Amino acid sequence: MRLARRITPDGVTITNIIATITQRQAIPLDGKDTANGFFWFRGGATLIIDPSEGQERICYAIIKNSGSKDRLDRQRQMTTGTTQSSLRALYFGGPNGMAGAAEPFAAMHAQRGDSDDG
């Protein structure tokens, strides 16, 4: 928990409480045993709370669901390298393999760092 203070355009100071509630679980890379390697799968919520006396309320709740099988599968694929991140796909080839045609600047730098001259 922490406090966040901001000033509105009309000069009023507003204080909010930022509360973060998280959990994590070890997920086996191979889907069977954490002894063979694992990654942390995190989830939880961040709450922005108005603590004004007599008007206490949750203004915003930002949630990252730790029970989502789709999100778990995407993170496992990303961690094990079986999929490319969207940024990597931009520079080194997207789903259609046409990154060079779609983004010529990215194609120009695709080989950067692969040669001995740095």
MMTF fields as JSON, N, C-alpha, C and O atoms, coordinates in Angstrom:
{
  "mmtfVersion": "1.0.0",
  "mmtfProducer": "UNKNOWN",
  "numBonds": 471,
  "numAtoms": 472,
  "numGroups": 118,
  "numChains": 1,
  "numModels": 1,
  "chainsPerModel": [1],
  "groupsPerChain": [118],
  "chainIdList": ["A"],
  "bondAtomList": [4, 2, 8, 6, 12, 10, 16, 14, 20, 18, 24, 22, 28, 26, 32, 30, 36, 34, 40, 38, 44, 42, 48, 46, 52, 50, 56, 54, 60, 58, 64, 62, 68, 66, 72, 70, 76, 74, 80, 78, 84, 82, 88, 86, 92, 90, 96, 94, 100, 98, 104, 102, 108, 106, 112, 110, 116, 114, 120, 118, 124, 122, 128, 126, 132, 130, 136, 134, 140, 138, 144, 142, 148, 146, 152, 150, 156, 154, 160, 158, 164, 162, 168, 166, 172, 170, 176, 174, 180, 178, 184, 182, 188, 186, 192, 190, 196, 194, 200, 198, 204, 202, 208, 206, 212, 210, 216, 214, 220, 218, 224, 222, 228, 226, 232, 230, 236, 234, 240, 238, 244, 242, 248, 246, 252, 250, 256, 254, 260, 258, 264, 262, 268, 266, 272, 270, 276, 274, 280, 278, 284, 282, 288, 286, 292, 290, 296, 294, 300, 298, 304, 302, 308, 306, 312, 310, 316, 314, 320, 318, 324, 322, 328, 326, 332, 330, 336, 334, 340, 338, 344, 342, 348, 346, 352, 350, 356, 354, 360, 358, 364, 362, 368, 366, 372, 370, 376, 374, 380, 378, 384, 382, 388, 386, 392, 390, 396, 394, 400, 398, 404, 402, 408, 406, 412, 410, 416, 414, 420, 418, 424, 422, 428, 426, 432, 430, 436, 434, 440, 438, 444, 442, 448, 446, 452, 450, 456, 454, 460, 458, 464, 462, 468, 466],
  "bondOrderList": [1, 1, 1, 1, 1, 1, 1, 1, 1, 1, 1, 1, 1, 1, 1, 1, 1, 1, 1, 1, 1, 1, 1, 1, 1, 1, 1, 1, 1, 1, 1, 1, 1, 1, 1, 1, 1, 1, 1, 1, 1, 1, 1, 1, 1, 1, 1, 1, 1, 1, 1, 1, 1, 1, 1, 1, 1, 1, 1, 1, 1, 1, 1, 1, 1, 1, 1, 1, 1, 1, 1, 1, 1, 1, 1, 1, 1, 1, 1, 1, 1, 1, 1, 1, 1, 1, 1, 1, 1, 1, 1, 1, 1, 1, 1, 1, 1, 1, 1, 1, 1, 1, 1, 1, 1, 1, 1, 1, 1, 1, 1, 1, 1, 1, 1, 1, 1],
  "groupList": [{"groupName": "MET", "atomNameList": ["N", "CA", "C", "O"], "elementList": ["N", "C", "C", "O"], "formalChargeList": [0, 0, 0, 0], "bondAtomList": [1, 0, 2, 1, 3, 2], "bondOrderList": [1, 1, 2], "singleLetterCode": "M", "chemCompType": "L-PEPTIDE LINKING"}, {"groupName": "ARG", "atomNameList": ["N", "CA", "C", "O"], "elementList": ["N", "C", "C", "O"], "formalChargeList": [0, 0, 0, 0], "bondAtomList": [1, 0, 2, 1, 3, 2], "bondOrderList": [1, 1, 2], "singleLetterCode": "R", "chemCompType": "L-PEPTIDE LINKING"}, {"groupName": "LEU", "atomNameList": ["N", "CA", "C", "O"], "elementList": ["N", "C", "C", "O"], "formalChargeList": [0, 0, 0, 0], "bondAtomList": [1, 0, 2, 1, 3, 2], "bondOrderList": [1, 1, 2], "singleLetterCode": "L", "chemCompType": "L-PEPTIDE LINKING"}, {"groupName": "ALA", "atomNameList": ["N", "CA", "C", "O"], "elementList": ["N", "C", "C", "O"], "formalChargeList": [0, 0, 0, 0], "bondAtomList": [1, 0, 2, 1, 3, 2], "bondOrderList": [1, 1, 2], "singleLetterCode": "A", "chemCompType": "L-PEPTIDE LINKING"}, {"groupName": "ILE", "atomNameList": ["N", "CA", "C", "O"], "elementList": ["N", "C", "C", "O"], "formalChargeList": [0, 0, 0, 0], "bondAtomList": [1, 0, 2, 1, 3, 2], "bondOrderList": [1, 1, 2], "singleLetterCode": "I", "chemCompType": "L-PEPTIDE LINKING"}, {"groupName": "THR", "atomNameList": ["N", "CA", "C", "O"], "elementList": ["N", "C", "C", "O"], "formalChargeList": [0, 0, 0, 0], "bondAtomList": [1, 0, 2, 1, 3, 2], "bondOrderList": [1, 1, 2], "singleLetterCode": "T", "chemCompType": "L-PEPTIDE LINKING"}, {"groupName": "PRO", "atomNameList": ["N", "CA", "C", "O"], "elementList": ["N", "C", "C", "O"], "formalChargeList": [0, 0, 0, 0], "bondAtomList": [1, 0, 2, 1, 3, 2], "bondOrderList": [1, 1, 2], "singleLetterCode": "P", "chemCompType": "L-PEPTIDE LINKING"}, {"groupName": "ASP", "atomNameList": ["N", "CA", "C", "O"], "elementList": ["N", "C", "C", "O"], "formalChargeList": [0, 0, 0, 0], "bondAtomList": [1, 0, 2, 1, 3, 2], "bondOrderList": [1, 1, 2], "singleLetterCode": "D", "chemCompType": "L-PEPTIDE LINKING"}, {"groupName": "GLY", "atomNameList": ["N", "CA", "C", "O"], "elementList": ["N", "C", "C", "O"], "formalChargeList": [0, 0, 0, 0], "bondAtomList": [1, 0, 2, 1, 3, 2], "bondOrderList": [1, 1, 2], "singleLetterCode": "G", "chemCompType": "PEPTIDE LINKING"}, {"groupName": "VAL", "atomNameList": ["N", "CA", "C", "O"], "elementList": ["N", "C", "C", "O"], "formalChargeList": [0, 0, 0, 0], "bondAtomList": [1, 0, 2, 1, 3, 2], "bondOrderList": [1, 1, 2], "singleLetterCode": "V", "chemCompType": "L-PEPTIDE LINKING"}, {"groupName": "ASN", "atomNameList": ["N", "CA", "C", "O"], "elementList": ["N", "C", "C", "O"], "formalChargeList": [0, 0, 0, 0], "bondAtomList": [1, 0, 2, 1, 3, 2], "bondOrderList": [1, 1, 2], "singleLetterCode": "N", "chemCompType": "L-PEPTIDE LINKING"}, {"groupName": "GLN", "atomNameList": ["N", "CA", "C", "O"], "elementList": ["N", "C", "C", "O"], "formalChargeList": [0, 0, 0, 0], "bondAtomList": [1, 0, 2, 1, 3, 2], "bondOrderList": [1, 1, 2], "singleLetterCode": "Q", "chemCompType": "L-PEPTIDE LINKING"}, {"groupName": "LYS", "atomNameList": ["N", "CA", "C", "O"], "elementList": ["N", "C", "C", "O"], "formalChargeList": [0, 0, 0, 0], "bondAtomList": [1, 0, 2, 1, 3, 2], "bondOrderList": [1, 1, 2], "singleLetterCode": "K", "chemCompType": "L-PEPTIDE LINKING"}, {"groupName": "PHE", "atomNameList": ["N", "CA", "C", "O"], "elementList": ["N", "C", "C", "O"], "formalChargeList": [0, 0, 0, 0], "bondAtomList": [1, 0, 2, 1, 3, 2], "bondOrderList": [1, 1, 2], "singleLetterCode": "F", "chemCompType": "L-PEPTIDE LINKING"}, {"groupName": "TRP", "atomNameList": ["N", "CA", "C", "O"], "elementList": ["N", "C", "C", "O"], "formalChargeList": [0, 0, 0, 0], "bondAtomList": [1, 0, 2, 1, 3, 2], "bondOrderList": [1, 1, 2], "singleLetterCode": "W", "chemCompType": "L-PEPTIDE LINKING"}, {"groupName": "SER", "atomNameList": ["N", "CA", "C", "O"], "elementList": ["N", "C", "C", "O"], "formalChargeList": [0, 0, 0, 0], "bondAtomList": [1, 0, 2, 1, 3, 2], "bondOrderList": [1, 1, 2], "singleLetterCode": "S", "chemCompType": "L-PEPTIDE LINKING"}, {"groupName": "GLU", "atomNameList": ["N", "CA", "C", "O"], "elementList": ["N", "C", "C", "O"], "formalChargeList": [0, 0, 0, 0], "bondAtomList": [1, 0, 2, 1, 3, 2], "bondOrderList": [1, 1, 2], "singleLetterCode": "E", "chemCompType": "L-PEPTIDE LINKING"}, {"groupName": "CYS", "atomNameList": ["N", "CA", "C", "O"], "elementList": ["N", "C", "C", "O"], "formalChargeList": [0, 0, 0, 0], "bondAtomList": [1, 0, 2, 1, 3, 2], "bondOrderList": [1, 1, 2], "singleLetterCode": "C", "chemCompType": "L-PEPTIDE LINKING"}, {"groupName": "TYR", "atomNameList": ["N", "CA", "C", "O"], "elementList": ["N", "C", "C", "O"], "formalChargeList": [0, 0, 0, 0], "bondAtomList": [1, 0, 2, 1, 3, 2], "bondOrderList": [1, 1, 2], "singleLetterCode": "Y", "chemCompType": "L-PEPTIDE LINKING"}, {"groupName": "HIS", "atomNameList": ["N", "CA", "C", "O"], "elementList": ["N", "C", "C", "O"], "formalChargeList": [0, 0, 0, 0], "bondAtomList": [1, 0, 2, 1, 3, 2], "bondOrderList": [1, 1, 2], "singleLetterCode": "H", "chemCompType": "L-PEPTIDE LINKING"}],
  "groupTypeList": [0, 1, 2, 3, 1, 1, 4, 5, 6, 7, 8, 9, 5, 4, 5, 10, 4, 4, 3, 5, 4, 5, 11, 1, 11, 3, 4, 6, 2, 7, 8, 12, 7, 5, 3, 10, 8, 13, 13, 14, 13, 1, 8, 8, 3, 5, 2, 4, 4, 7, 6, 15, 16, 8, 11, 16, 1, 4, 17, 18, 3, 4, 4, 12, 10, 15, 8, 15, 12, 7, 1, 2, 7, 1, 11, 1, 11, 0, 5, 5, 8, 5, 5, 11, 15, 15, 2, 1, 3, 2, 18, 13, 8, 8, 6, 10, 8, 0, 3, 8, 3, 3, 16, 6, 13, 3, 3, 0, 19, 3, 11, 1, 8, 7, 15, 7, 7, 8],
  "groupIdList": [1, 2, 3, 4, 5, 6, 7, 8, 9, 10, 11, 12, 13, 14, 15, 16, 17, 18, 19, 20, 21, 22, 23, 24, 25, 26, 27, 28, 29, 30, 31, 32, 33, 34, 35, 36, 37, 38, 39, 40, 41, 42, 43, 44, 45, 46, 47, 48, 49, 50, 51, 52, 53, 54, 55, 56, 57, 58, 59, 60, 61, 62, 63, 64, 65, 66, 67, 68, 69, 70, 71, 72, 73, 74, 75, 76, 77, 78, 79, 80, 81, 82, 83, 84, 85, 86, 87, 88, 89, 90, 91, 92, 93, 94, 95, 96, 97, 98, 99, 100, 101, 102, 103, 104, 105, 106, 107, 108, 109, 110, 111, 112, 113, 114, 115, 116, 117, 118],
  "secStructList": [7, 3, 3, 3, 3, 3, 3, 7, 6, 6, 1, 7, 3, 3, 3, 3, 3, 3, 3, 3, 3, 3, 3, 3, 3, 3, 3, 3, 6, 6, 1, 1, 7, 4, 4, 4, 7, 3, 3, 3, 3, 3, 3, 3, 3, 3, 3, 3, 3, 3, 7, 7, 6, 6, 7, 7, 3, 3, 3, 3, 3, 3, 3, 3, 7, 6, 6, 7, 2, 2, 2, 2, 2, 2, 2, 2, 2, 2, 2, 2, 6, 1, 1, 7, 7, 2, 2, 2, 2, 2, 2, 2, 7, 7, 6, 6, 1, 7, 2, 2, 2, 2, 7, 2, 2, 2, 2, 2, 6, 6, 6, 6, 6, 1, 1, 6, 6, 7],
  "xCoordList": [0.845, 0.0, 0.882, 1.955, 0.385, 1.084, 0.08, -1.031, 0.479, -0.371, 0.035, 1.209, -0.927, -0.683, -1.402, -2.6, -0.649, -1.243, -1.154, -0.141, -2.223, -2.236, -2.999, -3.798, -2.733, -3.393, -4.26, -3.787, -5.521, -6.452, -6.161, -5.443, -6.706, -6.479, -6.908, -6.371, -7.881, -8.315, -7.557, -7.947, -6.474, -5.599, -5.945, -5.313, -6.924, -7.316, -6.402, -6.18, -5.88, -5.038, -5.916, -6.751, -5.713, -6.467, -5.486, -4.441, -5.829, -5.015, -5.776, -6.949, -5.101, -5.669, -4.759, -3.566, -5.325, -4.54, -4.402, -5.387, -3.178, -2.912, -2.62, -1.625, -3.488, -3.32, -3.115, -3.913, -2.039, -1.743, -1.836, -1.227, -2.604, -2.793, -2.335, -2.942, -1.283, -0.754, -0.591, -0.517, -0.538, -0.205, 0.621, 0.574, 1.381, 2.167, 2.181, 2.029, 2.362, 2.481, 3.544, 3.697, 4.278, 5.32, 4.654, 3.947, 4.88, 4.307, 5.451, 6.411, 5.355, 6.421, 6.521, 5.507, 7.752, 7.952, 7.475, 6.923, 7.69, 7.284, 5.833, 5.338, 5.146, 3.759, 3.585, 2.455, 4.694, 4.597, 5.244, 4.605, 6.54, 7.286, 8.13, 8.887, 8.001, 8.789, 10.272, 11.092, 10.637, 12.057, 12.76, 13.98, 12.011, 12.582, 12.615, 12.91, 12.321, 12.298, 10.887, 9.911, 10.794, 9.489, 9.588, 10.682, 8.433, 8.36, 7.257, 6.348, 7.355, 6.333, 5.177, 5.376, 3.984, 2.766, 2.09, 1.642, 2.019, 1.524, 0.139, -0.237, -0.589, -1.901, -2.251, -1.514, -3.377, -3.803, -4.555, -5.12, -4.551, -5.301, -4.604, -3.941, -4.77, -4.353, -5.624, -6.399, -5.816, -7.001, -6.589, -5.603, -7.336, -7.148, -8.351, -9.489, -8.076, -9.128, -9.162, -8.124, -10.372, -10.585, -10.842, -11.869, -9.907, -10.076, -10.813, -10.789, -11.459, -12.156, -13.168, -14.008, -13.078, -13.946, -15.419, -15.882, -16.139, -17.551, -17.849, -19.004, -16.806, -16.986, -16.021, -15.706, -15.553, -14.581, -15.15, -16.286, -14.34, -14.789, -13.595, -12.523, -13.802, -12.801, -13.082, -14.15, -12.139, -12.322, -12.024, -12.744, -10.972, -10.564, -10.051, -9.479, -10.265, -9.689, -9.063, -9.752, -7.759, -7.034, -6.697, -5.959, -7.242, -7.152, -6.38, -6.592, -5.482, -4.773, -5.12, -4.601, -5.994, -6.558, -5.525, -4.941, -5.296, -4.351, -5.04, -4.391, -6.349, -7.073, -7.335, -8.069, -6.744, -6.986, -6.067, -4.85, -6.635, -5.843, -5.221, -4.086, -5.959, -5.413, -4.185, -3.178, -4.258, -3.115, -1.951, -0.803, -2.231, -1.181, -0.51, 0.717, -1.295, -0.724, 0.14, 1.214, -0.324, 0.466, 1.78, 2.819, 1.745, 2.983, 3.926, 5.137, 3.406, 4.256, 4.941, 6.134, 4.189, 4.768, 5.847, 6.892, 5.589, 6.566, 7.822, 8.938, 7.642, 8.773, 9.632, 10.858, 9.009, 9.76, 10.265, 10.99, 9.893, 10.391, 9.671, 10.205, 8.475, 7.736, 6.869, 6.15, 6.925, 6.216, 7.08, 7.945, 6.858, 7.597, 6.753, 5.539, 7.42, 6.69, 6.327, 6.939, 5.352, 4.926, 6.053, 6.153, 6.904, 8.025, 9.035, 9.539, 9.332, 10.267, 9.69, 10.42, 8.396, 7.763, 7.86, 8.017, 7.769, 7.892, 9.242, 9.322, 10.305, 11.648, 12.102, 12.84, 11.679, 12.243, 11.226, 11.547, 10.031, 9.049, 7.782, 7.806, 6.692, 5.405, 4.783, 5.461, 3.517, 2.839, 2.862, 2.824, 2.924, 2.954, 4.369, 4.55, 5.381, 6.765, 7.142, 8.17, 6.346, 6.556, 6.987, 6.63, 7.741, 8.125, 8.907, 8.729, 9.778, 10.574, 9.72, 9.996, 8.689, 7.819, 6.955, 6.729, 6.47, 5.574, 6.323, 5.767, 7.574, 8.348, 9.792, 10.64, 10.091, 11.435, 12.524, 13.643, 12.226, 13.239, 13.649, 14.835, 12.685, 12.981, 13.815, 14.751, 13.49, 14.236, 15.682, 16.591, 15.912, 17.262, 18.139, 19.346, 17.564, 18.319, 18.225, 18.748, 17.593, 17.376, 18.669, 18.716, 19.733, 20.997, 21.938, 23.024, 21.547, 22.391, 22.815, 21.974, 24.124, 24.632, 24.963, 25.501, 24.649, 24.952, 26.338, 26.798, 27.01, 28.326, 29.423, 29.156, 30.663, 31.791, 32.171, 32.833, 31.77, 32.174, 31.251, 31.387, 30.314, 29.448, 28.348, 27.533],
  "yCoordList": [-1.176, 0.0, 1.227, 1.262, 2.236, 3.522, 4.617, 4.356, 5.827, 6.982, 7.6, 7.592, 8.122, 8.869, 10.2, 10.254, 11.271, 12.606, 13.266, 13.163, 13.942, 14.676, 15.973, 16.119, 16.892, 18.197, 18.339, 18.157, 18.663, 18.835, 20.158, 20.997, 20.361, 21.623, 22.861, 23.947, 22.702, 23.868, 23.994, 24.787, 23.219, 23.376, 22.566, 22.747, 21.683, 20.862, 19.631, 18.947, 19.369, 18.192, 16.987, 17.042, 15.902, 14.668, 13.574, 13.399, 12.851, 11.733, 10.435, 10.319, 9.464, 8.132, 7.113, 7.354, 5.982, 4.842, 3.863, 3.514, 3.423, 2.41, 1.112, 1.014, 0.13, -1.163, -2.237, -2.369, -2.999, -4.075, -5.402, -5.6, -6.299, -7.64, -8.611, -8.66, -9.379, -10.277, -11.687, -11.922, -12.601, -13.982, -14.529, -14.009, -15.586, -16.219, -17.723, -18.192, -18.447, -19.896, -20.377, -19.834, -21.399, -21.989, -22.928, -23.86, -22.681, -23.503, -24.261, -23.645, -25.588, -26.37, -26.028, -25.92, -25.858, -25.572, -26.724, -26.513, -27.948, -29.115, -29.517, -30.471, -28.791, -29.09, -30.206, -30.586, -30.75, -31.91, -31.701, -31.908, -31.281, -31.248, -29.978, -29.677, -29.229, -28.004, -28.285, -27.383, -29.535, -29.89, -29.777, -29.618, -29.856, -29.759, -28.319, -28.082, -27.37, -25.956, -25.408, -26.115, -24.146, -23.525, -22.031, -21.473, -21.392, -19.945, -19.509, -20.277, -18.266, -17.735, -17.2, -16.396, -17.644, -17.145, -16.26, -16.733, -14.976, -14.0, -13.487, -13.449, -13.103, -12.499, -11.664, -11.64, -10.981, -10.185, -8.955, -8.902, -7.975, -6.745, -5.549, -5.653, -4.419, -3.141, -2.311, -2.135, -1.811, -1.012, 0.431, 0.696, 1.357, 2.775, 3.201, 3.174, 3.595, 3.831, 5.299, 5.913, 5.861, 7.218, 7.109, 6.57, 7.624, 7.495, 8.663, 8.794, 9.504, 10.672, 10.223, 9.361, 10.815, 10.41, 10.536, 11.589, 9.437, 9.388, 9.093, 8.883, 9.076, 8.823, 7.745, 7.687, 6.892, 5.873, 4.994, 4.528, 4.776, 3.922, 3.456, 4.061, 2.379, 1.909, 2.622, 2.445, 3.416, 4.17, 3.298, 3.347, 2.514, 1.659, 0.335, 0.279, -0.726, -2.037, -2.557, -2.751, -2.781, -3.3, -4.746, -5.016, -5.676, -7.096, -7.864, -7.675, -8.732, -9.677, -11.06, -11.491, -11.746, -13.006, -14.127, -14.427, -14.748, -15.868, -17.194, -18.24, -17.173, -18.398, -18.596, -19.508, -17.754, -17.814, -18.831, -18.643, -19.899, -20.917, -20.345, -20.68, -19.478, -18.87, -18.029, -18.121, -17.206, -16.374, -17.233, -16.936, -18.306, -19.243, -19.878, -19.95, -20.335, -20.951, -19.97, -20.335, -18.711, -17.703, -17.428, -17.279, -17.359, -17.096, -18.284, -18.092, -19.507, -20.685, -20.685, -20.971, -20.364, -20.309, -19.233, -19.444, -18.081, -17.004, -17.388, -17.121, -18.009, -18.38, -19.465, -19.419, -20.427, -21.527, -21.184, -21.974, -20.017, -19.584, -20.211, -20.21, -20.746, -21.364, -20.364, -20.741, -19.106, -18.057, -16.807, -16.677, -15.904, -14.647, -13.552, -13.494, -12.678, -11.524, -10.62, -10.703, -9.771, -8.895, -7.966, -7.656, -7.514, -6.657, -7.45, -6.963, -8.665, -9.508, -9.811, -9.792, -10.088, -10.362, -9.148, -9.304, -7.938, -6.723, -6.661, -6.331, -6.979, -6.863, -8.081, -7.939, -9.268, -10.472, -11.343, -12.473, -10.863, -11.612, -11.836, -12.385, -11.417, -11.609, -12.91, -13.752, -13.092, -14.337, -14.647, -15.814, -13.602, -13.854, -13.839, -14.0, -13.645, -13.647, -12.447, -12.484, -11.384, -10.236, -8.994, -7.885, -9.144, -7.967, -6.974, -5.767, -7.456, -6.557, -5.703, -4.518, -6.294, -5.545, -4.562, -3.441, -4.977, -4.129, -3.046, -1.974, -3.293, -2.358, -2.337, -3.041, -1.536, -1.548, -1.139, -1.646, -0.228, 0.164, -1.032, -1.218, -1.842, -3.034, -4.013, -4.611, -4.188, -5.116, -4.654, -5.485, -3.346, -2.816, -3.186, -3.365, -3.304, -3.599, -5.057, -5.401, -5.912, -7.294, -8.046, -8.922, -7.727, -8.447, -7.78, -8.299, -6.657, -5.907, -6.795, -7.421, -6.853, -7.643, -9.077, -9.818, -9.492, -10.852, -10.98, -12.096, -9.879, -9.924, -9.677, -9.238, -9.963, -9.816, -8.368, -8.067, -7.451, -6.057, -5.271, -4.052, -5.941, -5.314, -4.549, -3.963],
  "zCoordList": [0.0, 0.0, 0.0, 0.602, -0.702, -0.705, -0.998, -1.46, -0.725, -1.01, -2.339, -2.71, -3.034, -4.261, -4.128, -3.849, -4.334, -4.248, -5.611, -6.303, -5.985, -7.247, -7.052, -6.127, -7.935, -7.875, -9.117, -10.239, -8.911, -10.017, -10.727, -10.183, -11.932, -12.649, -11.866, -12.081, -10.951, -10.163, -8.842, -7.984, -8.664, -7.514, -6.28, -5.24, -6.359, -5.212, -5.147, -6.147, -3.942, -3.749, -3.415, -2.512, -4.158, -3.935, -3.531, -4.159, -2.488, -2.028, -2.261, -1.906, -2.858, -3.057, -2.413, -2.226, -2.078, -1.586, -2.743, -3.394, -2.992, -4.007, -3.249, -2.532, -3.415, -2.729, -3.789, -4.717, -3.642, -4.582, -3.855, -2.804, -4.431, -3.866, -4.949, -6.019, -4.7, -5.724, -5.184, -3.978, -6.121, -5.799, -6.946, -8.061, -6.667, -7.709, -7.463, -6.335, -8.526, -8.391, -9.354, -10.448, -8.943, -9.778, -10.784, -10.398, -12.066, -13.131, -13.811, -14.274, -13.872, -14.525, -16.01, -16.699, -16.498, -17.912, -18.778, -19.858, -18.298, -19.081, -18.823, -19.424, -17.929, -17.621, -16.619, -16.312, -16.092, -15.205, -13.842, -12.81, -13.834, -12.577, -12.499, -13.422, -11.395, -11.226, -11.054, -11.224, -10.717, -10.598, -11.951, -12.001, -13.035, -14.383, -14.886, -16.057, -14.028, -14.377, -14.275, -14.526, -13.907, -13.748, -14.002, -14.084, -14.127, -14.179, -13.219, -12.904, -12.762, -11.859, -12.689, -13.6, -12.374, -13.006, -11.977, -10.932, -12.278, -11.307, -11.684, -12.856, -10.679, -10.878, -9.664, -8.678, -9.741, -8.607, -9.047, -10.139, -8.181, -8.447, -7.826, -6.794, -8.478, -7.921, -7.753, -8.693, -6.551, -6.241, -6.006, -5.319, -6.572, -6.296, -5.474, -5.944, -4.24, -3.245, -2.866, -2.616, -2.826, -2.33, -0.825, -0.412, 0.008, 1.453, 2.108, 3.332, 1.323, 1.883, 2.932, 2.673, 4.109, 5.224, 4.855, 4.419, 5.042, 4.732, 3.262, 2.891, 2.423, 0.994, 0.503, -0.685, 1.413, 1.037, -0.077, 0.003, -1.118, -2.217, -3.041, -3.01, -3.769, -4.723, -6.043, -6.629, -6.506, -7.745, -8.97, -9.967, -8.882, -9.993, -9.442, -8.354, -10.21, -9.901, -11.187, -12.188, -11.154, -12.309, -11.974, -11.026, -12.757, -12.399, -13.454, -14.651, -13.004, -13.856, -13.329, -12.299, -14.034, -13.578, -13.582, -14.624, -12.425, -12.354, -12.621, -12.589, -12.884, -13.173, -14.66, -15.042, -15.505, -16.937, -17.601, -17.627, -18.132, -18.825, -20.09, -20.428, -20.8, -22.014, -21.702, -22.404, -20.65, -20.264, -19.827, -20.158, -19.078, -18.648, -19.861, -19.92, -20.822, -22.029, -22.809, -23.287, -22.945, -23.652, -22.933, -23.576, -21.586, -20.856, -20.952, -21.062, -20.913, -21.054, -22.42, -22.516, -23.478, -24.823, -24.914, -25.528, -24.302, -24.328, -23.544, -23.99, -22.387, -21.53, -22.167, -22.069, -22.81, -23.422, -24.81, -25.414, -25.328, -26.624, -27.804, -28.913, -27.598, -28.7, -29.445, -30.37, -29.063, -29.783, -29.745, -28.878, -30.661, -30.681, -30.052, -30.244, -29.292, -28.765, -29.931, -30.996, -29.744, -30.827, -31.268, -32.455, -30.349, -30.719, -31.532, -32.544, -31.098, -31.857, -33.241, -34.232, -33.315, -34.606, -35.52, -36.731, -34.963, -35.76, -36.456, -37.64, -35.723, -36.277, -37.067, -38.042, -36.667, -37.269, -37.988, -38.353, -38.198, -38.971, -38.189, -37.087, -38.752, -38.106, -38.543, -39.131, -38.271, -38.599, -40.088, -40.476, -40.937, -42.376, -42.95, -44.157, -42.083, -42.527, -43.378, -44.054, -43.37, -44.237, -43.476, -43.873, -42.398, -41.611, -42.445, -42.287, -43.337, -44.163, -45.08, -45.263, -45.654, -46.561, -45.794, -46.25, -44.631, -43.856, -43.107, -42.869, -42.728, -41.916, -42.425, -41.877, -43.472, -44.051, -43.064, -43.15, -42.119, -41.136, -40.288, -40.015, -39.868, -39.08, -39.889, -39.359, -41.171, -42.014, -42.158, -42.192, -42.244, -42.39, -41.199, -41.361, -40.014, -38.81, -38.381, -37.321, -39.139, -38.751, -38.513, -37.649, -39.264, -39.122, -38.116, -37.859, -37.551, -36.615, -35.459, -34.813, -35.192, -34.073, -34.449, -33.626, -35.692, -36.119, -36.727, -36.967, -36.981, -37.598, -36.574, -35.455, -36.968, -36.043, -35.808, -34.814, -36.7, -36.536, -35.616, -35.509, -34.947, -33.95, -34.562, -33.85]
}
